[in-house]
Amino acid sequence: MAKKFSYIYEGRPKTNSGLFMQSLFLHCIGHLTSQSSLPQRLAGLYCLYCLYECQPYKPQFKIYLSLEESRQLKDFVVMAKQNGLQLVPALVKRMLDKGMFLLGYMNLIDDNGDKQVEELTALQNKRVKFACDKLFANTQAESYMHMDLGAEFELDSIKKLSKEYAEAKELALAEASQIVEVEDAKHLLQSDKLLGDKIDEVVKEWDAQKEGFYERTGLTPRNQLMVVDNDEPGVQAHEDASHSNQIMAIYNDESGVQNHEEDDFDDLDQLLE
Protein backbone atom coordinates (compact mmCIF):
# COMPACT_ATOMS: atom_id res chain seq x y z
CA MET A 1 0.00 0.00 0.00
CA ALA A 2 2.85 2.36 0.84
CA LYS A 3 4.39 1.94 -2.61
CA LYS A 4 1.11 2.70 -4.36
CA PHE A 5 0.79 6.04 -2.57
CA SER A 6 4.46 6.97 -2.26
CA TYR A 7 4.54 8.85 -5.57
CA ILE A 8 2.07 11.38 -4.16
CA TYR A 9 4.59 12.42 -1.52
CA GLU A 10 7.68 12.40 -3.74
CA GLY A 11 6.79 15.88 -5.00
CA ARG A 12 5.64 17.24 -1.66
CA PRO A 13 6.55 20.86 -0.85
CA LYS A 14 9.27 21.66 1.65
CA THR A 15 7.05 24.22 3.37
CA ASN A 16 3.35 24.38 4.30
CA SER A 17 3.28 20.64 4.89
CA GLY A 18 0.07 20.89 6.90
CA LEU A 19 -1.71 22.69 4.06
CA PHE A 20 -0.44 20.09 1.61
CA MET A 21 -1.73 17.18 3.69
CA GLN A 22 -5.10 18.76 4.39
CA SER A 23 -5.60 19.44 0.70
CA LEU A 24 -5.07 15.73 0.02
CA PHE A 25 -7.40 14.78 2.84
CA LEU A 26 -10.04 17.23 1.61
CA HIS A 27 -10.01 15.73 -1.85
CA CYS A 28 -10.84 12.32 -0.39
CA ILE A 29 -13.38 13.76 2.03
CA GLY A 30 -15.07 15.41 -0.93
CA HIS A 31 -15.66 12.00 -2.51
CA LEU A 32 -16.61 10.45 0.83
CA THR A 33 -19.28 13.05 1.59
CA SER A 34 -20.58 13.46 -1.96
CA GLN A 35 -23.86 12.15 -3.34
CA SER A 36 -22.01 9.70 -5.56
CA SER A 37 -22.46 5.94 -5.60
CA LEU A 38 -21.64 3.86 -2.56
CA PRO A 39 -18.50 2.30 -4.14
CA GLN A 40 -17.12 5.75 -5.00
CA ARG A 41 -17.70 6.97 -1.45
CA LEU A 42 -16.07 3.82 -0.12
CA ALA A 43 -13.08 4.50 -2.36
CA GLY A 44 -12.84 8.00 -0.89
CA LEU A 45 -12.77 6.55 2.63
CA TYR A 46 -10.14 3.98 1.68
CA CYS A 47 -7.91 6.59 0.03
CA LEU A 48 -8.29 8.83 3.08
CA TYR A 49 -7.11 6.01 5.31
CA CYS A 50 -4.18 5.17 3.02
CA LEU A 51 -3.05 8.79 2.74
CA TYR A 52 -2.94 9.08 6.51
CA GLU A 53 -1.06 5.81 7.00
CA CYS A 54 1.48 6.46 4.25
CA GLN A 55 2.31 10.08 5.00
CA PRO A 56 6.03 10.67 5.60
CA TYR A 57 5.55 13.16 8.43
CA LYS A 58 6.26 12.42 12.07
CA PRO A 59 4.16 13.11 14.01
CA GLN A 60 1.45 12.41 11.50
CA PHE A 61 -0.97 15.13 10.41
CA LYS A 62 -4.49 14.35 11.56
CA ILE A 63 -7.51 14.42 9.27
CA TYR A 64 -9.58 17.54 9.91
CA LEU A 65 -13.28 16.70 10.04
CA SER A 66 -15.90 19.43 10.36
CA LEU A 67 -19.27 19.32 12.07
CA GLU A 68 -21.14 18.67 8.82
CA GLU A 69 -18.61 16.12 7.64
CA SER A 70 -18.95 14.26 10.94
CA ARG A 71 -22.69 14.00 10.33
CA GLN A 72 -22.08 12.75 6.81
CA LEU A 73 -19.58 10.17 8.04
CA LYS A 74 -22.19 8.87 10.47
CA ASP A 75 -24.77 8.70 7.68
CA PHE A 76 -22.28 6.89 5.45
CA VAL A 77 -21.67 4.23 8.11
CA VAL A 78 -25.43 3.80 8.49
CA MET A 79 -25.87 3.40 4.74
CA ALA A 80 -22.97 0.94 4.50
CA LYS A 81 -24.39 -1.23 7.27
CA GLN A 82 -27.78 -1.24 5.65
CA ASN A 83 -26.14 -2.48 2.46
CA GLY A 84 -24.16 -5.17 4.26
CA LEU A 85 -20.74 -3.51 3.86
CA GLN A 86 -19.20 -4.38 7.21
CA LEU A 87 -15.84 -3.20 5.90
CA VAL A 88 -16.91 0.43 6.38
CA PRO A 89 -17.66 0.33 10.13
CA ALA A 90 -14.55 -1.80 10.65
CA LEU A 91 -12.35 0.69 8.80
CA VAL A 92 -13.86 3.73 10.50
CA LYS A 93 -13.47 2.03 13.88
CA ARG A 94 -9.79 1.46 13.14
CA MET A 95 -9.36 5.11 12.17
CA LEU A 96 -11.04 6.23 15.38
CA ASP A 97 -9.01 3.89 17.54
CA LYS A 98 -5.81 5.28 16.04
CA GLY A 99 -6.93 8.87 16.65
CA MET A 100 -6.75 9.93 13.02
CA PHE A 101 -9.43 12.62 13.19
CA LEU A 102 -9.16 16.22 14.32
CA LEU A 103 -12.68 17.48 14.93
CA GLY A 104 -13.61 21.10 14.31
CA TYR A 105 -16.56 23.32 13.45
CA MET A 106 -15.61 25.04 10.20
CA ASN A 107 -16.24 23.24 6.93
CA LEU A 108 -13.19 23.69 4.71
CA ILE A 109 -15.03 22.50 1.60
CA ASP A 110 -18.37 24.28 1.88
CA ASP A 111 -18.17 28.04 1.36
CA ASN A 112 -21.56 28.77 2.92
CA GLY A 113 -20.25 31.05 5.65
CA ASP A 114 -23.63 32.28 6.87
CA LYS A 115 -24.87 28.76 7.51
CA GLN A 116 -21.73 27.89 9.44
CA VAL A 117 -22.03 31.02 11.56
CA GLU A 118 -25.66 30.17 12.36
CA GLU A 119 -24.72 26.62 13.34
CA LEU A 120 -21.85 27.78 15.53
CA THR A 121 -24.03 30.44 17.17
CA ALA A 122 -26.77 27.92 17.93
CA LEU A 123 -24.24 25.46 19.31
CA GLN A 124 -22.60 28.13 21.46
CA ASN A 125 -25.97 29.22 22.83
CA LYS A 126 -26.83 25.64 23.74
CA ARG A 127 -23.53 25.29 25.57
CA VAL A 128 -24.06 28.57 27.45
CA LYS A 129 -27.55 27.48 28.46
CA PHE A 130 -26.24 24.13 29.66
CA ALA A 131 -23.46 25.85 31.62
CA CYS A 132 -25.95 28.25 33.23
CA ASP A 133 -28.26 25.38 34.15
CA LYS A 134 -25.36 23.61 35.84
CA LEU A 135 -24.04 26.78 37.49
CA PHE A 136 -27.32 27.95 38.98
CA ALA A 137 -28.97 24.60 39.71
CA ASN A 138 -29.86 24.23 43.38
CA THR A 139 -27.71 27.18 44.45
CA GLN A 140 -28.37 30.57 46.02
CA ALA A 141 -26.75 32.24 43.02
CA GLU A 142 -29.95 31.94 41.01
CA SER A 143 -32.08 33.57 43.72
CA TYR A 144 -29.58 36.42 44.04
CA MET A 145 -29.41 36.86 40.27
CA HIS A 146 -33.16 37.41 40.00
CA MET A 147 -33.70 39.06 43.38
CA ASP A 148 -35.83 42.20 43.54
CA LEU A 149 -33.78 44.27 45.96
CA GLY A 150 -36.49 46.89 46.32
CA ALA A 151 -38.97 44.26 47.46
CA GLU A 152 -36.41 42.69 49.78
CA PHE A 153 -35.81 46.03 51.51
CA GLU A 154 -39.50 46.98 51.40
CA LEU A 155 -38.35 50.17 49.74
CA ASP A 156 -41.75 51.87 49.57
CA SER A 157 -42.26 51.40 53.29
CA ILE A 158 -38.76 52.69 54.11
CA LYS A 159 -39.21 55.77 51.91
CA LYS A 160 -42.52 56.53 53.59
CA LEU A 161 -41.07 56.11 57.10
CA SER A 162 -37.95 58.16 56.33
CA LYS A 163 -40.10 60.99 54.95
CA GLU A 164 -42.34 60.92 58.01
CA TYR A 165 -39.27 60.87 60.25
CA ALA A 166 -37.79 63.93 58.50
CA GLU A 167 -41.07 65.80 58.82
CA ALA A 168 -41.32 64.84 62.49
CA LYS A 169 -37.80 66.20 63.14
CA GLU A 170 -38.65 69.50 61.52
CA LEU A 171 -41.86 69.79 63.52
CA ALA A 172 -40.14 68.88 66.79
CA LEU A 173 -37.37 71.44 66.29
CA ALA A 174 -39.86 74.10 65.28
CA GLU A 175 -41.88 73.58 68.46
CA ALA A 176 -38.76 73.36 70.62
CA SER A 177 -37.35 76.60 69.17
CA GLN A 178 -40.27 78.50 70.68
CA ILE A 179 -39.16 77.45 74.15
CA VAL A 180 -35.39 76.91 74.10
CA GLU A 181 -32.37 77.64 71.94
CA VAL A 182 -32.03 74.96 69.24
CA GLU A 183 -29.16 76.40 67.20
CA ASP A 184 -26.88 73.47 68.08
CA ALA A 185 -29.50 70.97 66.89
CA LYS A 186 -30.23 72.46 63.46
CA HIS A 187 -27.55 70.31 61.85
CA LEU A 188 -29.95 67.39 62.31
CA LEU A 189 -32.11 68.90 59.56
CA GLN A 190 -29.22 69.38 57.13
CA SER A 191 -28.95 65.79 55.91
CA ASP A 192 -28.39 65.72 52.14
CA LYS A 193 -30.65 62.76 51.40
CA LEU A 194 -33.28 60.77 53.16
CA LEU A 195 -32.55 57.16 54.05
CA GLY A 196 -35.23 56.01 51.60
CA ASP A 197 -33.59 57.96 48.77
CA LYS A 198 -30.18 56.44 49.54
CA ILE A 199 -31.61 52.92 49.49
CA ASP A 200 -33.44 53.76 46.27
CA GLU A 201 -30.09 54.58 44.64
CA VAL A 202 -28.65 51.26 45.80
CA VAL A 203 -31.65 49.43 44.32
CA LYS A 204 -31.27 51.23 40.99
CA GLU A 205 -27.57 50.36 40.85
CA TRP A 206 -28.41 46.73 41.63
CA ASP A 207 -30.98 46.64 38.82
CA ALA A 208 -28.50 48.20 36.39
CA GLN A 209 -25.91 45.55 37.24
CA LYS A 210 -28.49 42.81 36.70
CA GLU A 211 -29.40 44.20 33.29
CA GLY A 212 -25.72 44.32 32.37
CA PHE A 213 -25.36 40.70 33.44
CA TYR A 214 -28.36 39.70 31.33
CA GLU A 215 -26.89 41.45 28.30
CA ARG A 216 -23.45 39.85 28.70
CA THR A 217 -24.76 36.33 29.23
CA GLY A 218 -27.80 36.41 26.95
CA LEU A 219 -30.09 35.50 29.83
CA THR A 220 -33.54 36.86 30.50
CA PRO A 221 -34.85 37.58 34.01
CA ARG A 222 -36.34 34.08 33.88
CA ASN A 223 -32.93 32.50 33.34
CA GLN A 224 -33.52 31.39 29.75
CA LEU A 225 -31.46 32.22 26.72
CA MET A 226 -33.29 34.63 24.48
CA VAL A 227 -31.90 33.19 21.26
CA VAL A 228 -32.16 29.48 22.02
CA ASP A 229 -34.94 26.99 21.49
CA ASN A 230 -36.33 25.06 24.42
CA ASP A 231 -33.78 22.33 23.88
CA GLU A 232 -33.13 19.84 26.62
CA PRO A 233 -29.74 20.44 28.21
CA GLY A 234 -27.68 17.62 26.78
CA VAL A 235 -24.58 19.36 25.57
CA GLN A 236 -21.18 18.43 26.84
CA ALA A 237 -18.13 20.64 26.56
CA HIS A 238 -15.20 19.13 24.71
CA GLU A 239 -11.79 20.70 25.05
CA ASP A 240 -9.70 18.11 23.20
CA ALA A 241 -10.87 18.39 19.62
CA SER A 242 -8.19 15.98 18.45
CA HIS A 243 -9.46 13.00 20.40
CA SER A 244 -11.45 10.50 18.38
CA ASN A 245 -13.73 9.68 21.31
CA GLN A 246 -15.91 12.55 20.15
CA ILE A 247 -17.13 10.53 17.17
CA MET A 248 -20.27 8.47 17.74
CA ALA A 249 -20.82 5.04 16.34
CA ILE A 250 -23.50 2.68 15.39
CA TYR A 251 -21.20 -0.28 15.07
CA ASN A 252 -23.24 -2.57 17.34
CA ASP A 253 -26.62 -1.14 16.42
CA GLU A 254 -28.57 -3.72 14.42
CA SER A 255 -31.03 -1.18 13.09
CA GLY A 256 -28.27 1.07 11.84
CA VAL A 257 -30.28 4.15 12.75
CA GLN A 258 -30.22 6.16 15.96
CA ASN A 259 -31.96 9.40 16.69
CA HIS A 260 -30.10 11.87 18.90
CA GLU A 261 -31.04 15.42 19.77
CA GLU A 262 -27.68 16.17 21.33
CA ASP A 263 -24.75 18.08 19.95
CA ASP A 264 -23.51 16.58 16.68
CA PHE A 265 -20.03 15.91 17.98
CA ASP A 266 -21.55 14.20 21.02
CA ASP A 267 -23.79 12.38 18.59
CA LEU A 268 -20.68 10.72 17.14
CA ASP A 269 -19.18 9.58 20.44
CA GLN A 270 -20.65 6.09 20.26
CA LEU A 271 -19.79 5.52 16.61
CA LEU A 272 -18.30 2.05 16.27
CA GLU A 273 -18.28 1.19 19.97
N, C-alpha and C positions, 0 to 999 in steps of 0.2 A: 504493500500500500504506500509505503514511504517513497519508493521509486516512482510510482505513478504520479505523485503530487510534487516531487522534488523540483521539477522544472519550473513550477510556479514561483518558487522562492529563489531560484538562481539569479533572477533579474531584480531582486528586491532592492529597494532604495536603502542608502546608508543612513538616511535621516527619516524622521516621521514614520517610524516603524509601526507605531500604534495606529496611525491613520491608514497605513497600508493594510494591516491585518483586518481592521474593521471594515474596510471597503470590500475585502474578500468575503468576510462573514456576511456583510449586508447583501452581497449578490446572491448568496445561498439562501439567506433568510427571505429574500424577495421571491424565490421559487417556492420555498416552504410555505409561505403565507399567502401565496397567490390563489386564484380560483381555477388553477389548472387541474389536470387529472391527478388522481391519487398516486400513480407511479412517478410522475414528475415531481410532485411534492416530496415523495419519499426519497427521490434522488437528491433533492435539495438538502434534506436532513442528513443524508449519508455524506454528501460532500462537505457539509458544515462540520460534521464530526471528524472527517479525515483532515480537513484543513487545520483544525485545532490540534489534532494529535501529531501532525507532521511538521508543524511550524518549528523553525530553528531557534526561536527565542527562548531564553531562560531568564526569569520565570516566564511561563507562557502567557500570552495575552488572552484574556477571557472574552467570551462572546457576549456582546452587549445585547440585551433583550428588553424591549420597551414594554410598557403596560399593555398596549394593544397586541403586540406580538406574543406576549405571554398568554393572552386569551386565545389567540389563534393557534398557538402550540397545543393548548389544552383541547381545543376543538379538533385539531388534527389527530391527536391521540384517540379521542372519542371515535372519530370516523374510522381510523385504522382498526380499532378493536371491533367495531361493528362489521367491518369487512374481513375480519379474521386475520389481520396482519399483526401477529403478536411480535414481530420483529420491531415494530415502531415503539411500543411501550418499553420493550427490553432495551432498545438503543437509547431512548430518552432517559430511562432510569440510570443507565451507565453514565450518561453525560451529567446527570444531576449528582450522582454519587462522587464523581470526580471534580465537582465544583467548577464546571466549565462556564457557567452563565454568570454574567454581571447584570443584575436587574436594575432598571431605571425607569423614568417616567416619560422621557421625550422620545418620540418616534423619529429615528434618523432617516427613514424612507419617506414617510408621509409628510407633506409640506403644509398640512392643514393646521396652521398655528393656532387659530381661534378655537378649534375643537380641543386641542391639547390643553390650552389655557383653561377652558371650561372644565375639563376633566380634572386637572390638577387643583383648581379652585374648589371643586366639589369634594375631592378627596381630602384636601386640607381642612375644609370646614367640618367634615365628618370626624377627622382626627381631633380637632379642637373641641368639638362637642363631646367626644368620648373622654378627652382629658378633663374637661370641666365636670362631667358626670362623676368621674373618679375622684377629682379633687374635692368636690363639694358634697359628696355623698356621706350622709350621716355625720356631718361635722357642723360646728358652730359658724364656720366661715360663710356658709350659705345664708344663715339667718342674719349675719352682720351685713352681708352684701346687699340684701334687700330690705334692710331695716329702715323704717320711717322714724328718723331721729326726732322729728317734731312730735310725733305721737308718743314716743317713748318718754320724752320730757314733759308731756302734756303742756306744750308750748302755749296754747291759747289761755290755759288757766294761769300759767306763770305770768304771762303778759298782763292779764287782767289784775292779778294780785300785786304785781310790781307797780302798776299804774295807780291802783288804790293806795298802796303804801306811800308813793311819792306825794299824792294828794293829801294824805293824812299828815305827813310831815310838814307840808306847807301850812296846813290848817293849824296844827299844833304850835308851830313857831309863831304864826300870826297871832294866835290867842295869847301865847306866853309873852310876846313883845309888849302887850298892853299892860303887863304887870311887872315884868323884870327886864333887865338888859339881856338881849339874846345875840349880841354882836358876835360872840365867840362861837355860836352854834350855827351861824348862817352857812358855813362851809358844807354843812350836811345837805343843803339844797343845791349845791353846785356840781353835783355828779353829772358827767358828760352824757351818759346813757343809762337808761333803765336796765335792770337785770333782764327783763323780758326781751329787750332789743338786742342785748349782747348774745343771749341764747339763740335768738332768731338768726343772727349772723353766722353762728356756728352751724346751725341747721342748714342754712343756704350753702355754706362751704362744703358740708357733708354731701348734700345733694349734687353739687357741681362735681365733686370727686367721683361720685357714683356714676354720673353720666359719662364722665371721661373714661371710667373703667368699662362701661358698656360699649363705648365707641371703639376702644382699643381691642377688646376681646370679641366683639361682634355679638355680645349677649343682649337680650332684652331683660327688662325687670323681672320677667318670669323664668329667667335662666334657660332660654332656648335661643339657639342661633337663628338669626333673622333670615339667613340665606340658605338654610339647610332644610331638606325634607324631614319628615318625622321618621327618619331611619332608626332602626334599633341599633344601640351602641354595640358594634361588633368589630370595631377596627382596632388593630394592634399596631403599635409603632415598631418599625423595623429600622435599626441603625446600620446593620451590616448588609448593604445591598449586594455584596459579592457572594453571599452565601446561598447555595442552591436549595437550602431548606425552605426558601420562600416560594418555591414552585409547588403547586398542588398536583396530586395525581389521582388517577382513576384506575390504577393498575390492577387492583383487586376488586374492582366494582364490576359485577357481572352485567349490569344494565348498560354500563358505559356512559351513563348520563347522570350528573348530579347538579342539583340546583342550589346555588349559594348566593346569599344577598350580601356577603361580606365584601371587603376590599379585594380587588382582583389579584393582588399579589398574595394575600392571605388565601385566596381561592385556589392558589396553585400549590399550597404547602403540602397537600396530601397526594400530589401527583406521583404516581408510581410507588406508593408505599406498599 
